[in-house]
Amino acid sequence: MKIYTSYFGNYRNFGDLHPVSISLYSPKYFKGDKEYLLAPSKEILALKDNVDLYTKKFNDELSRINAKLIFKLLNSFSSGKDVFLLCYEKPPQFCHRHLVAKWLEKELNIKVEELKYK
C-alpha cells in the first residue's frame, strides 16, 4: 500500500485510490473513511494564523501516535489498496496533511506524495 495526500476538491479525481479524511470534519459528499488521530485538535486549528506554533503543537501530537499502527489501520481501511489522505487546503496553502506526510515518511521510511491537483 502506498500513501498519498490531496485535498477534498480532488476527491473524485482519484477513483482508483482509497480516500481517507484526516480532518475533524469532512464535506457531506465525502464517502470515504476517517482517521481522526491524524486530524488537528480544535485547539491547534485555532492557531492557524501562527504557523510555527501550529506546527510545533501538531508535531507534538503526532509524536504520541504509533505510525506503524496508523499504517496498519489505513491498510485495513483500504484492504491493501493505495490510500490518499484528504483535508481542505489547496496547494500551496499551509496544511497539516503535509506535516502528516513528513511524519509518516520519517517514522516509516516511506515516500508520501502529494497528488497533483486539478
RAUR-V694955 format. One record per backbone hydrogen bond with DSSP energy under -0.5 kcal/mol. NH is the residue of the N-H (numbers start at 1). CO is the residue of the C=O. E is the energy in kcal/mol with one decimal. If there is no record, write none. Layout:
[[NH:CO:E] [NH:CO:E]]
//
This chain:
[[4:83:-2.1] [5:113:-2.2] [6:85:-2.2] [8:87:-2.5] [10:7:-2.5] [11:8:-1.8] [13:10:-1.7] [14:11:-0.8] [17:14:-1.9] [18:82:-3.1] [19:17:-0.6] [20:84:-2.4] [21:33:-3.1] [22:86:-2.9] [30:27:-1.6] [33:19:-1.8] [35:21:-2.8] [38:35:-1.3] [39:36:-1.5] [45:41:-2.7] [46:42:-1.7] [47:44:-1.9] [48:45:-1.6] [50:47:-2.9] [51:49:-0.5] [54:50:-2.8] [55:51:-2.8] [56:52:-2.3] [57:53:-2.9] [58:54:-2.8] [59:55:-2.7] [60:56:-2.1] [61:57:-1.9] [62:58:-2.6] [63:59:-2.0] [64:60:-0.5] [64:61:-1.3] [65:62:-2.1] [67:65:-0.9] [70:66:-1.9] [71:67:-2.5] [72:68:-2.1] [73:69:-2.6] [74:70:-2.8] [75:71:-2.5] [76:72:-2.2] [77:73:-2.9] [78:74:-2.1] [79:75:-0.7] [79:76:-0.7] [80:75:-2.0] [81:78:-1.8] [83:2:-2.5] [84:18:-2.3] [85:4:-2.9] [86:20:-2.7] [87:6:-1.0] [93:90:-2.3] [98:95:-1.0] [99:95:-0.8] [100:96:-2.4] [101:97:-2.5] [102:98:-2.2] [103:99:-2.3] [104:100:-2.9] [105:101:-2.5] [106:102:-2.4] [107:103:-3.0] [108:104:-2.6] [109:105:-1.3] [113:3:-0.9] [113:111:-0.5] [115:5:-3.1] [115:113:-0.5]]
//
